Amino acid sequence: MVRLILGGLALVLVALAGFVGYRTMSFTAPPPPANVQVPDTSSYTIDVASAAAHLSQAVRFRTVSLVSPEEDRKPFTDLQAWMIATYPAFNAVAHREVVNDLTVIYTWEGSDPAQPPLLLLAHQDVVPVPDDTRAAWTVDPFAGEMRDDAIWGRGSIDDKGSLVLLLEAAEYLARQGEKPVRTIIFAFGHDEEIGGDDGAVPAAALLQQRGVRAWFALDEGMAAIANHPLTGGPASMIGISERGFGTLRVHAIGQPGHSSMPPPETAVSLVSEAVVRIHDMPIEQRLEGGPAIDMMRALAPEISLTNRMAVSNEWLFGPLLRQRMAQDRTARALMGTTVAPTMINGGIRPNVLPAEATAMINYRFHPRDTAASILERARAEVAGMEGVDVDWAEPPRDATTTSSTTSSSYALLAALSRSVLPDVPVAPGLVLAGTDSRHYSEVAENVYRFQPMMFSADDLADIHGTNEHISLENIERTVRFYIGLMEAGAMQ
């Protein structure tokens, strides 16, 4: 009997090993999307020095996001006047209009109105440079200094890099007398860094009112990274979705008085317990059901055999895989909604019981979750806690819909990425931050987020930090990409 049981167990193990092996070997990159023809981007004659000088000039306009009507708008109007003067050929062929005073829309009309337009996005505003970080900058953050074969300064990447280099590409084509068949719309917001409510939102509404339904929209959000954590090598990441966000307000009412005679629960203890309950409530973490599995499948040829085995057999190795990914903050954010208690406030003196206390919990929603479902579950966690209420501090925003990886538009972006970054695999990804592109989902068939720039981990850390800079190599690469995009996507 024992021998029979052992034999049966051996057969089960052999079958299991065979099944795991089959799934591992069949976990391969999907076939490329429909074949598209792209121009030879290396054939373009790019004046890199001129493009770099123009970007340097653009950095000098201190277009820090405006948070109140009283703030100086002149840096924005000066930048826009500079755009007109610096790119005369493009401005001569494109119709320019201003939305809500500072957001700019250019429309380069195509000869075939039946073709849906191409929508290219960028933003003019930049994040501030806090005074306590100035000493850490090795250059003046608004000088646009050229050093070490790079342009340094706030916004050189995010996002004046995209804005200026899109204009460089458009000017290049306009000077050559190129005329689009497909209309190209450029939308340059002025408040992306604070949500886009006054820029991208009305701009998108205007396009929707006009009945615009773009072939696709392209914005910032992801790029090529030199050392992808899965493969250890370079990979071009095209964002097909971005997480949503919302801040949960937890409020507790307690009995005020002197701390020498406290009740069983105080406002502070109530809000603290509520925060712990909500923070600890289980939120699904897995690769399936989001862009992460598509990314891993696209990079399968570059992933080690052991990692491929774990990813392709999540049903078996899921707990181990999730444990490993949870050790990396970026990887953890790809698997599910993240939750972070960020603020707590209550009381004015150590010996006085406050009448109320408040905490804030920040969520970044994975595409599989909604703000409504998170709120419902958070309220269930604190049900029965007298004096505690939970709601969103401000209207939350759900994750965006996920754009196609089998469309002709994705194929075009992937092919152009391979043109300017040869031998670098292309994969879809989930954007962990937020971009203006989320507001254009109703006016585009698909929305993608990609800058054709190669960054190291240190480069990425500098974007909202200190010493932000973009290399001349990335400048040239990006201009070539954008020319190729307009030529292949709209001129043919």
CORWO-V197117 format. One record per residue. N is the residue number from 1. PSI is psi in degrees with one decimal (* if undefined). D_FIRST is the distance of its C-alpha to the first C-alpha in whole Angstrom. Layout:
BEGIN
<<N,PSI,D_FIRST> <N,PSI,D_FIRST>>
END
This chain:
BEGIN
<<1,-44.5,0> <2,-42.4,4> <3,-38.3,5> <4,-41.9,5> <5,-44.6,6> <6,-39.4,9> <7,-41.9,10> <8,-39.9,11> <9,-39.3,12> <10,-41.1,14> <11,-40.8,15> <12,-43.4,17> <13,-39.4,18> <14,-44.3,20> <15,-42.0,21> <16,-45.5,22> <17,-40.0,24> <18,-41.5,26> <19,-44.7,27> <20,-43.3,28> <21,-41.1,30> <22,-47.1,31> <23,-35.1,33> <24,-46.6,34> <25,-26.3,36> <26,-5.7,37> <27,85.8,39> <28,167.3,42> <29,139.5,46> <30,157.3,47> <31,148.6,50> <32,150.7,53> <33,177.0,55> <34,135.1,58> <35,133.1,60> <36,150.1,63> <37,126.1,66> <38,149.8,67> <39,164.4,71> <40,98.3,71> <41,-20.1,71> <42,-12.2,72> <43,-12.1,75> <44,138.9,77> <45,101.5,80> <46,127.9,79> <47,87.8,81> <48,-38.6,79> <49,-40.9,82> <50,-43.8,83> <51,-41.2,80> <52,-39.8,79> <53,-39.4,83> <54,-40.7,83> <55,-39.3,79> <56,-43.3,81> <57,-40.5,84> <58,-35.4,81> <59,-28.8,80> <60,-18.1,83> <61,117.2,83> <62,70.3,82> <63,59.8,80> <64,137.7,78> <65,134.1,77> <66,122.8,79> <67,-5.1,78> <68,152.0,81> <69,-20.4,84> <70,-12.8,87> <71,155.8,85> <72,120.8,87> <73,-6.0,86> <74,-38.2,88> <75,-34.7,85> <76,-46.6,84> <77,-33.1,87> <78,-42.4,88> <79,-42.0,85> <80,-37.4,85> <81,-37.6,89> <82,-39.3,87> <83,-38.6,85> <84,-43.6,88> <85,-33.3,90> <86,-24.6,87> <87,68.2,86> <88,-37.8,89> <89,-43.0,88> <90,-44.6,85> <91,-23.3,87> <92,-25.4,89> <93,-13.5,87> <94,144.6,84> <95,127.1,85> <96,135.7,85> <97,156.4,85> <98,132.3,84> <99,130.4,82> <100,41.6,82> <101,-36.7,85> <102,-19.4,82> <103,135.8,80> <104,133.7,81> <105,126.0,80> <106,136.8,81> <107,112.9,80> <108,101.0,81> <109,133.8,82> <110,163.3,80> <111,-15.9,82> <112,95.3,79> <113,-12.9,79> <114,-21.0,76> <115,130.7,73> <116,143.3,72> <117,167.0,73> <118,131.1,71> <119,116.8,71> <120,127.6,71> <121,149.2,71> <122,172.4,72> <123,150.9,74> <124,-28.3,77> <125,158.7,76> <126,162.0,74> <127,155.1,73> <128,166.5,75> <129,100.6,76> <130,144.5,75> <131,-35.0,78> <132,-1.3,76> <133,-6.6,74> <134,-39.0,77> <135,-24.5,77> <136,-15.1,74> <137,135.9,75> <138,-7.3,77> <139,166.7,79> <140,121.2,81> <141,-13.4,78> <142,24.3,81> <143,-17.2,83> <144,40.3,81> <145,139.5,81> <146,118.8,80> <147,141.7,78> <148,44.2,76> <149,41.0,76> <150,157.6,75> <151,127.4,76> <152,143.3,76> <153,162.5,76> <154,124.7,75> <155,-3.9,74> <156,-29.8,74> <157,-52.9,70> <158,96.4,70> <159,24.6,71> <160,-22.3,75> <161,-51.6,73> <162,-45.8,72> <163,-52.3,75> <164,-40.1,77> <165,-26.1,75> <166,-43.6,75> <167,-36.2,79> <168,-44.9,79> <169,-42.9,77> <170,-41.5,79> <171,-40.1,82> <172,-47.9,81> <173,-40.0,81> <174,-39.5,84> <175,-30.5,86> <176,2.1,85> <177,14.2,86> <178,141.5,83> <179,127.3,82> <180,146.6,79> <181,-43.2,78> <182,132.1,76> <183,138.6,77> <184,125.8,76> <185,129.5,76> <186,127.5,76> <187,117.0,75> <188,97.4,76> <189,166.9,75> <190,0.6,77> <191,33.9,74> <192,-38.3,71> <193,-13.0,70> <194,22.5,71> <195,-20.3,69> <196,10.3,71> <197,-31.8,73> <198,-8.7,76> <199,-75.2,76> <200,-37.3,73> <201,-53.6,72> <202,-30.7,76> <203,-45.8,76> <204,-38.6,73> <205,-38.9,74> <206,-44.7,77> <207,-39.7,75> <208,-39.8,74> <209,-33.1,77> <210,-1.2,78> <211,18.6,75> <212,131.4,74> <213,93.7,70> <214,151.8,69> <215,-49.5,67> <216,162.4,66> <217,143.2,67> <218,130.6,66> <219,-179.7,66> <220,-177.3,65> <221,-43.5,62> <222,168.0,60> <223,-169.2,61> <224,134.9,59> <225,141.4,58> <226,-36.2,58> <227,89.0,54> <228,134.2,52> <229,-24.2,49> <230,-37.1,46> <231,-21.8,48> <232,-4.0,50> <233,-174.7,53> <234,154.5,55> <235,137.4,55> <236,122.5,57> <237,117.1,56> <238,117.0,57> <239,124.0,57> <240,-6.2,56> <241,160.9,56> <242,149.1,57> <243,153.1,56> <244,-179.2,58> <245,153.4,59> <246,152.2,60> <247,120.5,61> <248,129.7,60> <249,119.4,63> <250,120.8,61> <251,134.5,64> <252,138.1,64> <253,130.6,67> <254,-179.1,67> <255,117.6,70> <256,160.1,73> <257,-162.7,74> <258,142.5,74> <259,-9.9,71> <260,-18.1,72> <261,66.8,71> <262,151.1,68> <263,172.6,66> <264,-35.8,63> <265,141.0,62> <266,168.5,65> <267,-38.1,65> <268,-43.6,64> <269,-35.0,61> <270,-47.8,60> <271,-33.3,60> <272,-45.5,58> <273,-39.0,55> <274,-42.0,56> <275,-44.4,56> <276,-44.1,52> <277,-46.0,51> <278,-41.5,52> <279,-35.0,51> <280,-3.7,47> <281,137.1,47> <282,133.2,44> <283,130.2,45> <284,130.1,43> <285,111.1,42> <286,165.8,41> <287,-39.4,42> <288,152.3,41> <289,20.2,44> <290,177.2,47> <291,-17.2,49> <292,-42.9,47> <293,-34.5,44> <294,-38.8,47> <295,-47.7,48> <296,-36.3,45> <297,-41.5,44> <298,-32.0,48> <299,7.3,47> <300,-42.3,44> <301,-20.6,45> <302,-7.5,47> <303,143.8,44> <304,156.2,41> <305,-40.6,38> <306,-41.1,36> <307,-38.8,38> <308,-38.8,38> <309,-41.6,34> <310,-43.4,35> <311,-41.2,37> <312,-12.1,36> <313,52.7,33> <314,-30.0,34> <315,-27.7,31> <316,-44.8,29> <317,9.0,31> <318,-53.4,34> <319,-43.0,34> <320,-42.0,34> <321,-45.5,37> <322,-34.4,39> <323,-41.8,39> <324,-44.7,40> <325,-29.7,43> <326,-18.5,44> <327,-15.4,45> <328,123.8,48> <329,-38.3,50> <330,-45.7,51> <331,-39.8,47> <332,-37.6,47> <333,-22.5,50> <334,-23.9,48> <335,-20.5,45> <336,179.4,47> <337,137.2,50> <338,151.1,51> <339,133.1,53> <340,105.2,55> <341,126.6,57> <342,-24.2,61> <343,145.9,63> <344,137.7,64> <345,134.0,67> <346,128.8,68> <347,152.9,71> <348,-15.6,74> <349,150.6,75> <350,-18.5,72> <351,16.8,73> <352,129.5,74> <353,121.2,71> <354,153.5,71> <355,-21.2,71> <356,159.6,69> <357,150.4,67> <358,143.4,65> <359,154.5,63> <360,134.5,62> <361,120.0,58> <362,131.1,58> <363,143.7,56> <364,110.0,55> <365,129.6,54> <366,152.9,51> <367,-22.8,52> <368,-12.8,49> <369,157.4,50> <370,158.7,54> <371,-38.2,56> <372,-41.1,56> <373,-36.6,52> <374,-44.0,53> <375,-42.6,56> <376,-42.2,54> <377,-37.0,51> <378,-41.9,53> <379,-35.4,55> <380,-34.5,52> <381,-31.7,51> <382,8.3,54> <383,134.8,54> <384,-12.1,56> <385,100.9,57> <386,132.2,61> <387,0.1,64> <388,130.8,61> <389,150.9,62> <390,133.1,60> <391,169.3,62> <392,135.3,63> <393,-36.1,65> <394,162.0,67> <395,123.4,65> <396,167.2,62> <397,125.2,61> <398,164.0,58> <399,153.1,56> <400,164.3,58> <401,159.0,56> <402,124.4,55> <403,158.7,57> <404,144.2,55> <405,5.6,54> <406,8.7,54> <407,163.0,58> <408,-29.7,61> <409,-42.6,62> <410,-40.2,59> <411,-39.2,59> <412,-47.0,63> <413,-41.9,62> <414,-42.3,59> <415,-40.4,61> <416,-35.1,64> <417,-43.6,62> <418,-28.0,61> <419,-42.5,65> <420,-15.7,66> <421,71.8,62> <422,144.7,61> <423,13.3,58> <424,117.1,57> <425,152.6,54> <426,135.9,55> <427,150.5,52> <428,158.8,53> <429,167.7,53> <430,123.1,53> <431,123.7,57> <432,-23.1,56> <433,-158.9,60> <434,148.9,62> <435,168.4,65> <436,-22.7,68> <437,-26.3,66> <438,-26.8,64> <439,-9.9,67> <440,11.0,67> <441,-26.5,64> <442,-9.0,66> <443,17.1,69> <444,141.7,66> <445,-42.7,64> <446,151.7,62> <447,125.3,62> <448,156.5,61> <449,107.8,62> <450,132.2,62> <451,129.5,65> <452,53.2,65> <453,142.9,65> <454,123.4,63> <455,147.1,62> <456,172.3,61> <457,-37.5,59> <458,-38.9,62> <459,-44.1,64> <460,-37.1,62> <461,-24.2,63> <462,-13.7,67> <463,-47.7,67> <464,7.4,68> <465,-134.5,68> <466,154.0,71> <467,38.3,72> <468,134.8,71> <469,159.1,72> <470,133.9,71> <471,155.7,72> <472,-34.3,74> <473,-43.5,71> <474,-34.5,69> <475,-50.3,73> <476,-44.9,73> <477,-41.2,70> <478,-40.4,70> <479,-43.9,73> <480,-43.6,72> <481,-47.7,69> <482,-37.3,71> <483,-47.3,74> <484,-37.7,71> <485,-46.0,70> <486,-37.6,73> <487,-48.5,74> <488,-35.8,71> <489,-22.7,70> <490,-20.2,74> <491,-11.3,76> <492,*,75>>
END
